[in-house]
Every structure is written in structure tokens, then in C-alpha cells.
Amino acid sequence: MNTDLTRASAAELADALASKSISSVEVTQAHLDRIAAVDGQVHAYLHVDAEGALATARAIDERRAAGESLPTLAGVPIAVKDVMTTKGLPTTCGSRMLEGWIPPYDATVVRHIKAAGMPILGKTNMDEFAMGSSTEHSAYGPSRNPWDLERIPGGSGGGSSAVIASFQAPLATGTDTGGSIRQPAAVTGTVGTKPTYGGVSRYGLVALASSLDQAGPCARTVLDTALLHEVMGGHDPLDSTSIDAPVPPVVEAARRADVAGMRIGVVKELGGEGYQPGVRARFDEAVALLVERGAEVVEVSCPNFDYALAAYYLILPSEASSNLAKFDAMRYGMRVLPEGIDAPTAEQVMAATRDAGFGDEVKRRIILGTYALSSGYYDAYYGSAQKVRTLIAQDFARAYEKVDVLVSPTAPTTAFKLGDKLDDPMAMYLNDIATIPANLAGVPGMSVPSGVADEDGLPTGIQILAPATKDERLYSVGAALEQALLERWGAPILSRAPELGADLVKGA
Amino acid sequence: MAVTSAADRVLDYDEAVAKFDPVMGLEVHVELHTATKMFCGCPTTFGAEPNSQVCPVCLGLPGALPVVNEKAVESAVRIGLALNCEIAEWCRFARKNYFYPDMPKNFQTSQYDEPIAFNGYLDVEVEDGSGGTEIFRVEIERAHMEEDTGKSLHVGGSTGRIHGAEYSLVDYNRAGIPLIEIVTKPIVGAGERAPEVAKAYVSALRDLLRALDVSDVKMEQGSMRCDANVSLRVRAGDDPRGDAQLAVPFGTRTETKNVNSLRSVERAVRYEMSRQAAILDEGGTILQETRHWHEDTGMTTSGRVKSDADDYRYFPEPDLVPVAPTRETVDELRGTLPEPPGLRRKRLQSEWGFSDLEMRDVVNARAVELIEETVAAGAGAAAAKKWWLGEPSRRANAEGQDLVSYAAGLGFAPAHVAELDRLVTSGRLNDSMARQVLDGVLAGEGTPTEVADARGLELVQDDSALEAAVDRVIDANPDIAEKIRGGKVQAAGALIGQVMKEMKGQADAGKVRALILARLS
């Protein structure tokens, strides 16, 4: 194992902890030191809970010393996306609206993490209420891509991807409504999975679009991702849409890394024009490597994917406009009194607060959704979008009759520069063109690094998609590809990323 | 400001119904008395400390998710079946979006175009105008599930309304209580009896829901609330159910909210008919609006102007999975339905041998169950009715309580009445002694036997004292005795009274009479 504890994988840390060659306090402190050293540059954390993390670490070390048998990841620290409620810890969703709000309860995912004995280092930055592909819509300023601090780390889960890529945590949680786990993973050279809809409880995730939201794991290796997937997943009676079945055998699949005999479909509609040459080149090579490992590759057409983005930007804003209605200053969060009114009514306070508390992108989507649901427009917009959704699910179903998994580039481009697309929502939305179909159909998807683009030296990602509840297939393919690439490169992709705050780290 | 202080002009009711034909639509909200709320595990106890029965779900905290209360779905299906509805094989919840401080999520989780129950009817009894009753069928459009909102308390205003209030407090204990909304189809053909039909419908619905044991149905506590939609159209022909009348298009309706007693339902419909008639009679038009009913003044005032463009942006609730009761479940629930209150009443009336009028008194006194239990405990139906509808009923009325809760509050049970009746039929007590015993029981002195013992109330069984008294009275009244001997038996009454007086009431009048006649035959 790497002597620098922050460079080690979660699996390595878990083994070392289990053999008592290191303590959780050491591992946790190493990450807190790393955060102190580099997060000033990356700005991936919105809140760091050093005290709480160390307290958990100490407790785990004591329990281990007492001979207790502990869960696999006990003592391995983790970062939690700020969209998940954490009892006693701030949860802002990247919004001014929830500044200062301390939830009185834990999200089910957070409960699982605590039950697994994992110290929570802090909460990670995100686009406000998970709306965006760059973290530039965070009310607390953007996070930066560790590969190039002038570039975006993806979004909405850019805080989590940046934390992983800059070794400020070995693991992080994410949520993926249209690509918010997978696209950040792709542009930072990390791994991220959006499980099958219903595979991980949504209880305690501040909802963006309820029918699309899905929480999932972020890590630097496929195995680590699987280990965290296993902790996060499982049936939750508090979430009616939760699947009542055990977590698919993702860890086993990641360890076996076997694609021999698997049929892999390349989605014709997700590639080609509009995709950066370096992204395409690395994708083609990755597919070739899978063939080398015994997979069979065919081209598959999903014609209705062309309408996915349009349908998504009707369904998401519709649900979001309703989900975000609760932020009204009456019970929690921000409260702004309207100017120039002596005794404002509740409605006036609501209006003033929502005006001040929400950023432009949030307002844009609330307005879009309110419009799409209005009587007289409902059938044309929300209704049609739901039909497209059904057609996309049928495309997937037909494709999976022929193949075991589908693949495509995760995002059309590598990380773009901060500010590049901020004033062009359509360009920003197009970043998720390849990831959105999975959310609309509820099927699982993963992004795995495929290399770096020749033209800019930035990471690229390949997306793997599987049928609903067959999440383990993502890990079979992802791990096989990861192994093949590691053999070719001789070192993990992140070893090619520039050092951050190197002097400070050495001094620590 | 829409609220008017001056009373609206109203047209005399007879004149109103001579010129216009009413169409009603009644929406009744019923709070189910499930142990927990519709979408979370919070208790539903009425009257608890404000905001003490809340959790992240019913407070609408960020991240919280609803889970359907299966018991509430079961109640909804049973209500649907009892209302002769079809039960949906598959239906969804929907979000009704609007902003209001007492609604934690700023949307109400309700049902929209896929109600759990639809297309039913409820037969209600109304007077037929010639002393009898007839059945009026009220058709049910739908019954759907939803959650209640919190409760706003406006402080500082004179009327308790938001206008003029200094500040408002919100109690979220009620937020998330399961509600069933039962909506009728337009009720046509009631004519001048529309207010009576409205009251009879709500009353029959209340009885039905009570028999189903799904709700407390206490209108005064808000566990059953009625909104009355009323519109008028011009009269066409003499028969409100005739083809000519039914062909006339509906007029513009108003929705009167806050109608919280049976009597108010009748009054509010009647008032609204008179008010609308006055406007239409002058050639005016009715404003489609929400109106508030005022119990004290017996009037409605204008609330919010409502239009069909009111846009709640309904869409299927994505946080919940569809509700799909299997046909087996529905059939099982059908098996749990109680005998419909109307049929049950008819059966009991015939078993008890009561006249229509007697039965109506019993129903109005809410004594059906009490009498049923008293009879079951061994009393005769007539005696049970006599005792329940006598003193206990009078006292309950005086206390402003219904008989059931009054008796329950005193611990006065059907078994007591049956025991009292036994004491009379066995000959231990006469009627006036039984009344004294009842007083004692109602005063909490114990069971009828205990009271009779304690007060020393017992008809004299030792005839020697009685015979001596009879002899004394006969001796003291030779003239009357002579008349009786002469065949004027009715003159015995005067002697009986005196004997009873001698015996201080502790004698059986029938026996006294027999003794006197025997002596003087």
C-alpha cells in the first residue's frame, strides 16, 4: 500500500485497518490534513467536520481493539454530498435558501454510512439543488477540477468528484438525476455509479426530480465504488420507490472483473458528431480492450434517445417546481422580509425569500416546470415527455434483448473552462446528453476513466449501462476495463494529474 | 376586499323555488380515525399540544418521503364499497400544487383523475310531503384519498380570520391526517326540497361512516366537513325531475365552505338559494366564488373568487407507487361491511314493533344502538325506549350533549336500563319508584338494585299491612264503599288513591284495586 494514506484505495485502507496495521484515526487525520492543505485551491467541501470524523474514527478503533467484528469499510473516511441530510451537520444543497439549516434527521444513506462505521469528513459542494453540470451554480462558489484549477469538476456532484480526484477522501456519495455522478467522474478521471432507480433509498436526499434522482457511490477504483455501493444500497421502507430486494452482487463482480462472453452494445446515437475527438478516440480504444478480454461488441440503435434531452428538461423542471415549493421561509431555512412593507403577509415573505434565496438556474427551472404543468399545456409538455420516457424505456428493453450492457462516452467533452457555458444553458444541458437516458428509464449506469484526450490532456470517461437491477454487470465490465487500462498505463490515471499544494502537503 | 359587511338581499324561499330550480354538488371531507397519519407514523389524536405530533415527513422537511398508510387505503375501499362505488384496480396519488403556510410541502398529496372509488350512490330518506318518507338517490361521483393540511390560528383579528390579524400561528398536528373526500354528482331533481336532501345526505353519510367505524364523524371537531356547491337555473315545467327541467343548462355555482353541522348544511343551501335567486331575479349574474358560511348570522359571505382557470398543476406523485388493491382484497373488505344503516333501521323497527314516528324519535335521539343493547340485555323494546328517551335524553339535551356520549360520560349503560326494567316486571318496583331509582343511578349512586336497596324502595310484598290499610280506608269511606257494592266499579279510584297514600306509595296499584273490589263484592 502507498505510504501516503490519502493515495490508498478504500479497499487497501479497509484491509490495513482490519489487520490493525493502521488506525482509523491515522487515516482520518491524514485526510483532514490533506483537506487543510489543498481544499483552499479545490473548494470541494462546503463543510468539514474534523471533530465528528475523528470521534467516529476513535470509536471504531476502540471497537476494533476490543475485538469486535466490524463492517468492511469501518474506519474508512468518506465525504457526503451536501444534498443528503445529516443530523447535526449543515445541509445546504449549495443554496442560500438552506444556509444555517441543521437537519434533525439522517438520510437513510447517511444512516447506512454511520452503521458501517465510516467517519464523515464533511459535506461536498454541488450545483444549487443539484441543477447543473459544473458546480458553477453553487451559491458558495464553484469547485475546481484537480486536473486544471481553471476548469470545472463536473456537476452537480463536482464537489464529490473533486474530493476524490484530489485525494481529500477515498470515497464520496453522489446523486444522479441526469448524470450528476457520472459526468463529474468522467471529467475528473474517477469512477461513479448511478444504481438502478430504487436501488438506493432516496429518503433524506433533498429532492430535485423524484422520479429521476438516484444516489450512488463515487471513488477512484471500480472495487471501491462497489464496496460503497453495497453500503449505500438496500431496501428502505421509508422510500416507497425503494426496491425490495438485496443489493446486487456488485463487489463480487468487481473482484472477478470478467467480461468473457459478454455482449456489449455500442449505442449509435450516443457518439459521433458533437463528441470531442479525444473522447471518441479513448472510447474506441476502451471498446477494443473489452473485445481483447473476450467481450463481443455490436452496434445498437436507440432512436428515441434523440428526444431524451427534451423530455428530461420537461420532466425534471416539472417535478422540481413542485419539490422546491416547500422552501417558503415558514418553517426552516432562509427568511427575507420584503423591503418597504411594514406588515408583510405570508405570501409576500414567501415571494421575497424565494427571490433572494434561489439562484438563476433554480428560478429558470421552477419557471419552466410551472409552465409545463399548467393546465392547457400539461398534455403537450409533461404528458408528451412521459410518452417519450416510455419510448426510451422500450429502446433500452429492445437493446437488452440483444446485448448484456450498453456503452457510450460518458460526456461529449472533457472538462470545460469555468465560465465557458455559464451564460448558455443549452450548451450546459448538452453535457448530459449521454447520461440522461438512463435516468429516464431507471436503469443503472457507471462512468469509468478511459484515458486522457490527446488534444487537452484531460480525462475522458466511458459509460456502461445495464438493465434495471443488473447493476453487477456495470462492475464486471468496469473492472475488466480498469484492469486492462492499468496494465497498459502502468499506473492509475490520477498519477498523471498535477500535484496540488505540494509544498503544503510535504510540510504537513 | 371581497368581504361584505352588509347583508345580501335574499328572495323569499317560496318565491325562489317557484322561479328557480336548484342544482347541488356536495363535497364531504372525512378524517379517518386511523392510529397514524396518511404518509407517516405520527399519531392522530385530536386536541394534542400544538406541533407535538409531527415528524420530518408531515412537516415536509427537505428530503423526507411519504409512505402510504395501508389502513387508510383499506378504509377508503370500504367507504367506496359502502357507497356502491367501483373500486379502481390501479390508481395513483397526485400533487395539488398551491402555496399556503399551513401546507408543509406547498402541495397537497391527493388524488386527481384516478380516484380509488367512483360511480356510486347513496339512498337517503326524505319526507314525501304527505307525512311519509321516500328514498332519494344521491349519485356519487368519486371518493378519493388525500392528506389534511395544518391548522392556522389567526391572532389579533376580530373575526379569527386572516384579515386584520396581527399574526398567525400554525399547528401541524393535523397536517397529514388521512382524509377521504366524497364528491356527489350534480344533485338534480330535488326542487324545493334541496336543503332537506342536502341535510339528509350528509346525515345518512355520517351514519354510514359511523357504522363503518372509519371516522369519528364529529362535525363540530372538524372530522367531517361539508362544502356545498349550489347553483340555480330557471324553472321549466312543474316537475323538478321532468325532462323539460333536466334539459335546462346549469347556472353558475358558488361553493360554500365551513358548513359544520347538519342543521347548517340545510340552512346554508337554503340561504344560498335565496341569495342567488334575488340576484338572478333582478337580472344579475352569479359570481363563481367560494363563500363562507356563518353559523351565527345564518348567512354566507364572499370569499375568494374562483374560476375554472384555478390551476393546481396536478401531476402524478412521483414519490409514491400506484395503489392497486387486488380483487381478492376488495372482496374481503366487502365482507367486512356492516348492514347499511337504512336497512338496519328498518329491520330493528319491525323487530321492536315501533311506529314510523316512534322510530324517528329514537333515531333523532341517537338511541338506536342503546336500545338495541338494552334489548339484548333482556329488556322489552318499549320499556327500553321509554327509559332512554325519558330522563336521560332530557338531561343530555339540557347538557347540550348527545345521548350516547352523555350516558357514556356517566357510566350509565344499557345493562342498567335492562336491570331497572327487570325490577319493574318482577314486581319489586312500580313505575314511580323506578323513576326514583333511575334518578339515583344517574346521580351515580350505583346500580338500580343498589339504589333501590339503599333507598329502601320496594313494593310491599307482605299483604297484611296492605289489607289493614284497605280496611281502614273502606271503613272511613262508607258512601264510596256503598257505591262500589252497587256496581260503580270506577268509584274504586278514589279509594285506591287513599290506600296508596297510607302505604306511602309502596304498593302496587293493581293489587290495591283487586283487594278493594274483593272486599266490596
HADDOCK unambig.tbl for C-alpha pairs under 7 A between the chains (distance, minus, plus):
assign (segid A and resid 85 and name CA) (segid B and resid 63 and name CA) 6.92 0.50 0.50
assign (segid A and resid 203 and name CA) (segid B and resid 63 and name CA) 5.89 0.50 0.50
assign (segid A and resid 203 and name CA) (segid B and resid 64 and name CA) 5.69 0.50 0.50
assign (segid A and resid 203 and name CA) (segid B and resid 65 and name CA) 5.83 0.50 0.50
assign (segid A and resid 204 and name CA) (segid B and resid 63 and name CA) 3.84 0.50 0.50
assign (segid A and resid 204 and name CA) (segid B and resid 64 and name CA) 5.40 0.50 0.50
assign (segid A and resid 205 and name CA) (segid B and resid 63 and name CA) 4.51 0.50 0.50
assign (segid A and resid 206 and name CA) (segid B and resid 62 and name CA) 5.11 0.50 0.50
assign (segid A and resid 206 and name CA) (segid B and resid 63 and name CA) 3.97 0.50 0.50
assign (segid A and resid 207 and name CA) (segid B and resid 63 and name CA) 5.97 0.50 0.50
assign (segid A and resid 210 and name CA) (segid B and resid 318 and name CA) 5.78 0.50 0.50
assign (segid A and resid 210 and name CA) (segid B and resid 319 and name CA) 6.10 0.50 0.50
assign (segid A and resid 211 and name CA) (segid B and resid 318 and name CA) 5.46 0.50 0.50
assign (segid A and resid 238 and name CA) (segid B and resid 65 and name CA) 6.78 0.50 0.50
assign (segid A and resid 238 and name CA) (segid B and resid 67 and name CA) 6.38 0.50 0.50
assign (segid A and resid 239 and name CA) (segid B and resid 65 and name CA) 6.20 0.50 0.50
assign (segid A and resid 239 and name CA) (segid B and resid 67 and name CA) 6.77 0.50 0.50
assign (segid A and resid 240 and name CA) (segid B and resid 67 and name CA) 5.68 0.50 0.50
assign (segid A and resid 240 and name CA) (segid B and resid 319 and name CA) 6.78 0.50 0.50
assign (segid A and resid 240 and name CA) (segid B and resid 320 and name CA) 5.61 0.50 0.50
assign (segid A and resid 240 and name CA) (segid B and resid 321 and name CA) 6.31 0.50 0.50
assign (segid A and resid 241 and name CA) (segid B and resid 319 and name CA) 6.72 0.50 0.50
assign (segid A and resid 241 and name CA) (segid B and resid 320 and name CA) 6.50 0.50 0.50
assign (segid A and resid 241 and name CA) (segid B and resid 321 and name CA) 6.31 0.50 0.50
assign (segid A and resid 322 and name CA) (segid B and resid 97 and name CA) 6.80 0.50 0.50
assign (segid A and resid 325 and name CA) (segid B and resid 105 and name CA) 6.48 0.50 0.50
assign (segid A and resid 325 and name CA) (segid B and resid 106 and name CA) 5.56 0.50 0.50
assign (segid A and resid 326 and name CA) (segid B and resid 104 and name CA) 6.47 0.50 0.50
assign (segid A and resid 326 and name CA) (segid B and resid 105 and name CA) 4.43 0.50 0.50
assign (segid A and resid 326 and name CA) (segid B and resid 106 and name CA) 5.39 0.50 0.50
assign (segid A and resid 330 and name CA) (segid B and resid 101 and name CA) 6.51 0.50 0.50
assign (segid A and resid 373 and name CA) (segid B and resid 313 and name CA) 5.12 0.50 0.50
assign (segid A and resid 374 and name CA) (segid B and resid 311 and name CA) 6.63 0.50 0.50
assign (segid A and resid 374 and name CA) (segid B and resid 313 and name CA) 5.25 0.50 0.50
assign (segid A and resid 375 and name CA) (segid B and resid 311 and name CA) 6.32 0.50 0.50
assign (segid A and resid 375 and name CA) (segid B and resid 313 and name CA) 6.43 0.50 0.50
